[in-house]
Amino acid sequence: MEVTAALARVLARADLAADEIAAVFGRIMDGECTPAQIGGLLVALRMKGETADEIAGGAGDAARATPIALPGARARRRHLRHRRRRLGSINVSTSPPS
């Protein structure tokens, strides 16, 4: 389903089936949509009120999307881990109360 067609249906307050929203989210994950189309669809869904089928269809397709590998992410994690050890810092949210 085209994003513009899905947007028109949602703006008309019509619900989308799980397979329809999955097709739309597939196009989004493939990079075939503009940021304006994505934002418009998400805002329209929120204003209409999402159904369980729409949430399940969108989440299922998003989960199957290829993860994005960020360049240098491993080096940044290693640097932050080393920095925490060197500074002797602790995670306050997981510390036992005193």
C-alpha positions in Angstrom: 0.0 0.0 0.0 1.3 3.5 -0.8 2.0 5.8 2.1 -0.2 8.5 0.6 -3.2 6.1 0.2 -2.7 5.0 3.8 -2.5 8.6 5.0 -5.7 9.5 3.2 -7.5 6.5 4.8 -6.3 7.4 8.3 -7.2 11.0 7.8 -10.7 9.8 6.9 -10.7 8.0 10.3 -10.6 4.5 8.7 -8.7 1.7 10.3 -5.9 -0.1 8.5 -5.5 -3.9 8.5 -2.3 -5.3 10.0 -1.1 -6.4 6.5 -1.7 -2.9 5.1 0.1 -1.1 7.8 2.9 -3.7 7.6 3.3 -2.8 3.9 3.4 0.9 4.7 6.0 0.4 7.4 8.0 -1.8 5.0 8.2 1.1 2.6 9.2 3.4 5.5 12.0 1.0 6.6 13.2 0.7 3.0 13.6 4.5 2.8 10.9 5.1 0.2 9.1 7.8 2.2 9.9 11.4 3.0 10.2 12.5 6.6 7.0 14.6 6.0 5.1 11.5 4.9 6.3 9.5 7.9 5.5 12.3 10.4 2.1 12.9 8.8 1.2 9.2 9.0 2.3 8.8 12.6 0.5 12.0 13.7 -2.7 11.0 11.8 -2.6 7.5 13.4 -2.2 9.1 16.8 -5.0 11.6 16.3 -7.4 8.8 15.0 -6.3 6.4 17.7 -4.3 3.4 16.8 -5.9 0.0 16.8 -4.3 -3.2 18.0 -4.0 -4.4 14.4 -2.2 -1.2 13.3 0.3 -1.4 16.2 0.9 -5.1 15.7 1.4 -4.8 12.0 3.7 -1.8 12.3 5.8 -3.3 15.1 6.1 -6.7 13.4 7.5 -5.1 10.3 9.8 -2.8 12.2 11.2 -5.8 14.1 12.1 -7.5 10.8 14.0 -4.4 9.5 17.7 -4.6 9.0 19.6 -3.1 12.0 21.7 -0.1 11.2 25.4 -0.4 11.9 26.8 2.8 13.2 30.4 3.4 12.3 32.7 3.6 15.3 29.9 2.4 17.8 32.1 -0.3 19.2 35.0 2.0 19.8 32.7 4.5 21.6 31.3 1.9 23.9 34.8 0.7 24.7 35.9 4.3 25.4 33.0 4.9 27.7 33.4 1.6 29.6 37.1 2.5 30.1 36.3 6.0 31.2 33.7 4.7 33.8 36.3 2.3 35.3 39.0 5.0 35.4 36.7 7.6 37.1 35.3 5.0 39.5 31.8 6.0 38.9 28.8 3.9 39.8 25.2 3.7 38.5 23.2 5.3 41.2 19.9 3.9 39.9 21.1 0.3 40.7 22.9 1.1 43.9 21.3 -0.3 47.1 19.8 2.3 49.5 22.0 3.4 52.3 
